[in-house]
Amino acid sequence: MRERQMIGWRGAAAQQMYCAAALSLAAVALMVMSLPLGLSENGQMGSGLWPFLAASLLLVSAVAMVFGKPPKLDHERPGFPVWSFVLAIAVLFGFAVLLTSMGIFTASTVAAFIWLRFLAGESWRLSAIIAVALGAIVYGLFIQVLNIPLPVDAFLPR
């Protein structure tokens, strides 16, 4: 039994290294592909800046995987409930519909609440608190700070 656990641990560590290598290659490729788009244009953010930053975060995540602990073998539930996949897709479509009809705050709050409560299994109170906080953070970041032209809820200032 102990020998079997050791082999399983080594297998998980090897899988983590393969995944980190693949993520690193993808991140570097994305960084190189974003450079021709331009990181800066006349002192303004260029088209390639966000893809470059996202790829940089992906590379940092891959490096963190190399130095992190390998995953435990018994952390996943056996089988895959199809209803959770269907609900996740429905939440994403619902987010898109709510975004265009209601605005970014309502869409992100509702999507986060459904995701946390029904997919992650969090309590009602924690789901509500995190969902409202996430909605406020998304609104503050994308509308107030970055001034991105997203649909804004009628009760919130632009």
Secondary structure, 3 states (H helix, E strand, C coil): CHHHHHHHHHHHHHHHHHHHHHHHHHHHHHHHHHHHHCCEECCEECCCHHHHHHHHHHHHHHHHHHHCCCCCCCCCCCCCCHHHHHHHHHHHHHHHHHHHHCCHHHHHHHHHHHHHHHHCCCCHHHHHHHHHHHHHHHHHHHHHHCCCCCCCCCCCCC
